[in-house]
């Protein structure tokens, strides 16, 4: 996949990725700031800011004004907040790209942060937090990272907590923007049905944005000397758990080995964990494995929703699979299937200009290096079965086991005894 990278005079980086035959275009502005940049007193502000970007600008005073414009061209617009970056995007028919640039740059640079609107939106965000609390399948992953990283910037929830949200004022938004938002800390990505050089259009709408030095987040600690448990009592009909270990950061060269290990264990309906936990034993409805990789630390996790009466069995089976992949040789056909699965999913993702924009922008922003899909697939193909097993031996260590549970339990010792490899 061919792409072009340019840097404007103000330090803003522009990535353009043409997709021949695609009639739509996605404009994504990704900023290198998220919830791990927040002090405890403003926890949730990155996410709150994302909401406020859609609430009106000087040129388009209300949320309705913005929504009417994008709806009027049949476009999609949204934003997302993670712990280390925030993204704002609009996807529309290619002919509307100038309008898309106009609207999204206006939201980025000229949002009003009207105090009355801020107060109204507090209620929306608090209800969003309440929604997550009532969704154990969503909440359990937050608890898992609470357990791993504790009461640190990386360990806190992206959405924040209601008491902090209620205390946020207009000046908090302005101060946050001044500290963390700048052209040099932002990637502009245009993907889809584009033709020609977009530097002039980017400079027209974002070239006057003044560059400045922005703050960087503190590095996370990653030391762990014994297994850890976080138990959240909740009267549920299904127990939800996350069990895993500390693993690799985003820039670790062994990330592709880890990706294949993860896929073999819990990457699909023919994965080892899905077959053992669900198909053969009927212990869970869903079970899957994934990696969360930050620039400085990372973690591997298996998540499952299990029978409340058989959770002990489910944990033992999952841990048994962690141990088995360290010791038993991986067959050539299983490794080949995992490779083709990863590559196939990537190819499917690349049919959507929004996914393409996200892939390229996050790599440039977080790693300062774009890896094309072709490079990614080549790196996946290079991995051997022995390297996957070596990765398993490196990360699956008893002292770094972590288990988070939401369910009708109060006996911590019951679960601590199970954390053995």
Order of alpha helices (4+ residues) and beta strands (2+ residues): beta-beta-beta-alpha-alpha-beta-beta-alpha-alpha-alpha-alpha-alpha-beta-alpha-beta-beta-alpha-beta-beta-alpha-alpha-alpha-alpha-alpha-beta-alpha
